[in-house]
Amino acid sequence: MAEEEINKKDEKKEGEQASFLGDVFVELGKMVGIANAEKKDYSKKEVQVTLKGSGNIDMKVSKEELFSILKLIAPGTNFRTSLDTIVKIGKGALIVVENENLAPCIDGGFKVNCRFTPQRMSELSKMDGAIILGNDMKKINYANVLLTPDSSIKTNETGTRHKAAERTAKQTGCIVIAVSERRHEIVLFYRNARHVVKETGEILRTANEQIQLLEKHRELFDLNLEKLNRSELRNYTNLNHAINVIKKGRIIQKISEGLKKYLVELGSEGILLKTRLKEISHNVEKEMDLVIKDYTKIGLKKSKLLLETLSYEELIDTEHIKKVLAYENAEGESIKGWRILSKTSLMEPDIALLIKESGNLGKAIHAEIDFYKTLFGEEKALQFKDEIERIKLSY
């Protein structure tokens, strides 16, 4: 009997402690402006929430998918403001964007069910547990939640918070963000991907350096293109000029691809850099494709595929570009003329007909007017002749 009375007293004491803890959370909710904070029943293990699917969790995260997620936490968004505030006040946090796979991985906590604001998020981060956001990231659903992912899932993280974040992301396919209190670092986990969110100032410095590098390569691209124009209009085949244009054009493309990630991370802070990138890369791909089309022996599509596989080191080597164009030596054949003829008003079928009938660019741009009349008719022939003469004079 005495033992039963002791057990009853212990159960009553535990119930009072749980009730007191729930009251504390409700009061905290009121302090941060959450009027409808509710006590969570700690005797129940699962939290019932409405969630959305995430697709194949094991599938590798594509570049486009990662970019779309980075936009959600870019500077200028409320979510990024809340993360920066948490870092600034020296707190850590574990934030999960829920989906339908999350329920088995969460335990405890209390229901908040309020509109998301940076102030509320930063206040709730003062508790040790995870914060659960709605799948549209517009509501805070739960706070002070314990994440219980499968401990057998492999993780390279060392801290308890980051281990839980990575395992939860891998198991559920959720977006999980861990803010390190000690290192003042924000890390995003999504499925099998891990991304460290860098400070805006650091990204801006790197992006500006990349823009300056792009500007130098664009100058060299234009210089080599001008040399190629002069040699082609004189019907002089110079494969080296063509290779230099392709080389610089592809380097510009590769740097631009890397820079786009920084611009996504910068959000509203990167608008001016984004505009500058468009100016620098304008017409680069078009001109490079036409040069390849003029000089390749295996077709534009095949040569482009081969070119895209080359690293920066391989792009610098002229021999690799020759292989892309299927040349065994530096000697070029007659120029087809697609690029020069595309500067006129002729449509693609007309250019193809002119190249076929003339055989090379030299005859195509230096022929008599009667030759053009037989191909296009008098009006189009006169217009083309006038345009091509103007192009010759400009170089």
Residue pairs with C-beta under 8 A, 6 or more apart in sequence:
18 42
19 39
21 42
22 39
22 40
22 42
22 110
23 39
25 37
25 39
25 40
25 110
25 143
25 144
26 37
26 38
26 39
26 110
28 37
28 123
28 127
29 35
29 37
29 110
29 112
29 114
29 143
30 37
31 123
32 119
32 120
32 123
32 124
33 114
33 117
33 119
33 120
34 112
34 114
34 120
34 140
35 114
36 112
36 113
36 114
37 110
37 111
37 112
37 113
37 114
38 110
38 111
38 113
39 110
40 47
40 108
40 109
40 110
40 111
40 142
42 108
45 107
46 103
46 104
46 106
46 107
47 103
47 106
47 107
47 109
47 111
47 132
47 142
47 145
48 103
49 98
49 102
49 103
49 132
49 141
49 142
51 98
51 99
51 100
51 101
51 102
51 103
51 135
52 98
52 99
52 100
52 135
53 99
53 100
53 101
54 99
54 100
54 101
54 172
54 173
54 174
54 191
55 173
57 101
57 170
57 171
57 172
57 173
57 191
58 191
58 192
59 191
60 192
61 190
61 191
61 192
61 193
63 261
66 190
66 193
66 195
67 260
67 261
67 264
69 175
69 188
69 190
70 188
70 195
70 261
70 264
70 265
71 77
71 264
71 267
72 79
72 137
72 175
73 79
73 80
73 83
73 177
73 186
73 188
73 197
74 80
74 264
74 265
74 266
74 267
74 268
75 200
75 266
75 267
75 268
75 269
76 267
76 268
76 269
77 267
78 116
78 117
78 118
79 116
79 118
79 137
80 267
81 118
82 117
82 118
82 121
82 122
83 93
83 177
83 179
83 186
83 197
85 118
85 121
85 122
86 92
86 93
86 121
86 122
86 125
86 179
87 179
87 184
87 185
87 186
89 122
90 181
90 184
91 122
91 125
91 126
91 179
91 181
92 125
92 161
92 178
92 179
92 180
92 181
92 182
93 121
93 125
93 131
93 177
93 178
93 179
94 129
94 130
94 131
94 147
94 161
94 164
94 165
94 176
94 177
94 178
94 179
95 121
95 130
95 131
95 133
95 176
95 177
95 178
95 179
96 102
96 106
96 130
96 131
96 132
96 133
96 145
96 147
96 168
96 174
96 175
96 176
96 177
97 133
97 134
97 135
97 137
97 174
97 175
97 176
98 132
98 133
98 134
98 135
98 141
98 174
99 135
99 172
99 173
99 174
101 171
101 172
101 173
101 174
102 132
102 168
102 172
102 174
104 148
105 147
105 148
105 149
105 168
105 171
105 172
106 130
106 132
106 142
106 145
106 146
106 147
106 148
107 145
107 146
107 147
107 148
108 129
108 144
108 145
108 146
109 129
109 130
109 132
109 142
109 143
109 144
109 145
109 146
110 142
110 143
110 144
111 141
111 142
112 124
112 140
112 141
112 142
112 143
113 139
113 140
113 141
114 120
114 139
114 140
115 138
115 139
115 140
116 133
116 134
116 137
116 138
116 139
116 140
120 140
121 131
121 140
124 131
124 140
124 143
124 144
125 131
125 179
127 143
127 144
128 144
129 143
129 144
129 145
129 146
130 144
130 145
130 146
130 147
130 164
131 140
131 142
131 143
131 145
132 140
132 141
132 142
132 143
132 145
133 139
133 140
133 141
134 140
134 141
147 164
147 165
147 167
147 168
149 164
149 167
149 168
149 170
149 171
149 172
150 167
150 171
151 167
153 166
153 167
153 170
153 171
155 162
155 163
155 166
155 167
155 170
156 166
157 163
157 165
157 166
159 178
159 180
161 178
161 180
162 178
162 180
162 187
164 178
165 176
165 177
165 178
165 187
165 189
166 176
166 189
166 194
168 174
168 176
168 189
169 175
169 176
169 189
169 190
169 191
170 189
170 191
170 192
173 190
173 191
174 190
175 188
175 189
175 190
176 188
176 189
176 190
177 186
177 187
177 188
177 189
178 186
178 187
178 189
179 185
179 186
179 187
180 186
180 187
185 196
185 197
186 196
186 197
187 194
187 195
187 196
187 197
188 194
188 195
188 196
188 197
189 195
197 265
198 265
200 266
200 269
203 262
203 265
203 266
204 266
204 269
204 270
204 273
206 262
207 259
207 262
207 263
207 266
207 270
207 273
208 273
210 255
210 258
210 259
210 262
211 259
211 273
211 276
211 277
211 280
213 255
214 252
214 255
214 256
214 259
214 277
214 280
214 281
215 280
217 248
217 251
217 252
217 255
218 252
218 280
218 281
218 284
220 244
220 248
221 245
221 248
221 249
221 252
221 284
224 241
224 244
224 245
224 248
225 245
225 287
226 395
227 238
227 241
227 244
228 238
228 241
228 242
228 245
228 291
229 340
229 395
230 395
231 237
231 238
231 241
232 335
232 337
232 339
232 340
232 361
233 340
233 365
233 391
233 392
233 395
235 335
235 360
235 361
235 362
235 366
237 332
237 333
237 334
237 335
238 332
239 295
239 322
239 327
239 330
239 331
239 332
240 318
240 330
242 291
242 294
242 295
242 332
243 318
243 321
243 322
243 325
245 287
245 288
245 291
246 288
246 291
246 292
246 307
246 321
246 324
246 325
247 315
247 316
247 318
247 321
249 284
249 285
249 287
249 288
249 291
250 288
250 307
250 310
250 315
251 312
251 315
252 280
252 281
252 284
253 281
253 284
253 285
253 288
254 312
254 315
256 277
256 280
256 281
259 273
259 277
260 277
262 270
263 270
263 273
263 274
263 277
264 270
266 273
287 339
289 300
289 304
290 338
290 339
290 342
291 339
292 300
292 303
292 304
292 307
292 325
293 300
293 336
293 338
293 339
294 335
294 336
294 337
294 338
294 339
294 361
295 325
295 327
295 332
295 335
295 336
296 302
296 303
296 324
296 325
296 326
297 325
297 326
297 327
297 333
298 325
298 326
303 324
303 325
303 326
306 323
306 324
307 321
307 324
310 320
310 324
314 320
315 321
322 328
322 329
322 330
334 359
334 360
334 361
334 362
335 360
335 361
335 362
336 355
336 360
336 361
337 351
337 354
337 355
337 358
337 360
337 361
337 364
337 365
338 351
338 355
340 361
340 365
340 391
341 351
341 354
341 355
341 361
341 364
341 365
342 351
343 387
343 391
344 384
344 387
344 388
344 391
345 383
345 384
345 387
346 354
346 376
346 380
346 384
350 375
350 376
350 380
353 375
354 364
354 375
355 364
357 371
357 375
358 364
358 367
358 371
365 388
365 391
365 392
369 381
369 382
369 385
372 380
372 381
372 384
372 385
373 381
375 381
376 384
